[in-house]
Amino acid sequence: MKKIAVLVSGGGTNLQALIDYKLTSGEIALVVSSKEGAYALTRAEKAGIKTVTLPRKGFIGNYSEKLAQILSENNIDVVVLAGFMTVLDDSFCKAYKGRIVNVHPSLIPSFCGVGYYGLRVHEEALKRGVKITGATVHIVTSECDGGPILAQKAVEVKAGDTPETLQRRVMEEAEWVILPEAVEKLCEDL
């Protein structure tokens, strides 16, 4: 059974999808939030999962190094970025090479890379007029959104969509489906 750390910054809807999935090859052993008071921490506590807050704002020193220390102290095997709004440095990516996954709210290589996160992805998809969008789960490398793709799921863009309605549908129809499946498969394969 692989020990999983889920890194969060906000509401934790992807964390909840992982909790609800009932993983069999891994267990969520730790949730780390980059923001104090993030609702994801409440979700983790309700599920009996250990939590740590490592605020990014105002942090002095090497954030990635401190995060790696926390993960090491908790014997973490797999790291899941679930709405984690902090870019991790190259040394962190190397330390957990092939064992860090991220869920991105588009079909990579569209609307990805530096500056493409959250609602901005959906705003750009709508501005561009795409008919299909979706979500991608990929291995994290030092190249932003550039690691190997583990899973993708397409979602139709509907007439009248706003960035908010499109974001919600991508989460419900794609992110919450493929993220737990990809994490399960990665844990099985390690």
N, C-alpha and C positions, 0 to 999 in steps of 0.2 A: 504494500500500500504506500503510494507516494504521498509525501507531505507537501501540500500546496499553500502558497501565500497568494492572496488576492490583494492587489494594490488598487486603491480607490481614491477619489477626490470629491465625490458628490453623493448623489442619492442612492447609488448601489443597486440599480435595477439589474445589471448584468451579474452582480454578486448574488442577488436573489434567484436569478435563473440557475446559477450554479448550485445554490443550496437546494432548490426545488428538484433539480435533476437527480439527486441521490447517486452521486458518483460511486463506482464500485472498485476502480483501480487507484483511486486517490482520495484523500480527505483534505478538506479545507482546514488547515491547522492554525492559520493566522490571517488576519486582515489588517493591512497597514494603510492608514489614511494620511494624505499630504495636507489635509485641512482639518482643523479642530471643528468638532460639531457636525461633521458630515453625517448625513442620515444613514449611510452605509454602515457606520459603526453601530448604530442601533439595530440594524438588520442582523449584523454579525452577533451582537450580544444576545439577541432573541433566539438565535440558533445555537447558542453556547460556544461560539468561536472566540478564541483569544483575539484581542485587538491591541493595536499600538498606533498612536498618533505621532507622526514625524512631520511637523509643519514645515512646508517649503518656504513660506513667507518669513523672511527675516532669519533664515537658517544661515549660520556662519560655519564655514568649513566645507568639506566635500560631502555633499548630500548623498551621492551614490555610494560612497564608502561607508557612511553611517548606515544606510539602508542594507547594504551587503552584510554588515556586522550583525544587524538585527535578524536577518534571514538565517545567517550561519548559526547564531545562538539558538534558533528554533529548528535547526536541522531541516531546512526547506529544500525540497528537490525540484519543484516546479513553481514558476512565478507567472501569475496571470495579471495582465494590465487590463483593468475593467473600468474605463473612464478615468484612468490615472493621468493627471494633467502635468506630469513632470517628465522631461526627457532625461533618460539615464545615460551616463557616460560610457565610453568604450570599455573601460576596465570592468564595469558591471556586466555589460553585454558579454564580454569574454568569460567572466567568472561563471555565468549561467548559460553559456553557449548552447543553443539548441533546446533550452529548457524555459525560455521566456516566450509567452504568447500574448498577443494583443488582438483586440477586436476593433476593427475600423469600420465606420459607417458609410462605406462605399465599396464598389467593386474595383479594387485595386487592379490596374494602375490609375483609374480615374479618381480625381479629387482626393489626392493623398500627398503626403510629404509635409514639409515644414509649413505651418500655418493652417493646415487643413484639419480641423477638429471640431467637435460639437456641431452646433447649428450652421457654422460656416460651410461645412461640407454640403448640407442640404440646400442652403441658399445658392451655392454655386451650381449644384445639379439643376435646380429650377431655372436659374438664370441662363444656363447653357441649353435648356430645353430637352434634356435627356428623357427618354420614355421608360427606361429601366435603370434602376439603381440597386442598392442592396448593401450587403455587409461582407467583410472579409476577416477571417482569422488567419494570422500569420505569425511566423517565428520572428522575434525581435532581434535585430542586429543594430550595429551602430549607424546604419543608414535608415533614416526616418521612413517608416512604412515600406522598407525595401527588402525585408527578409522573405524566405520561402513561404508561399501560400499553403495553408493547411485545409481551408474550407472557404467556400463562397456560396452565397444564396442571393438570388435576384428578387427584387421587389418592384412591382409596377408603380410608375409615377402616374397619378391620376389628375385629371383636369380639376382645377380649383385647389390643388395642394398648396399648403403654406409650408415654410421650413419646419414648423412645429408639427403639423399633421404628418408630414413625410418622415420626420425623425421618429415619431411614435410608431408608425407602421414598419419602418426598417427595424426598430428594436423588437417589436412584437413578432414580426414574420421572419426575421433573419437572425439578428444578433442573439436573441434568447434561445434560438434553436441550435445554431451552429457552434456557439462558444462552448457550451457544455459537452457537446459531442466531440469537438476537437480536443478539449482538455482530457476527456476520458481516453481518447485514442492515444494522445501523447503519453499519458501515464502508463497505458498498456505497453507501449513501445519502448519505454525506458528500462 
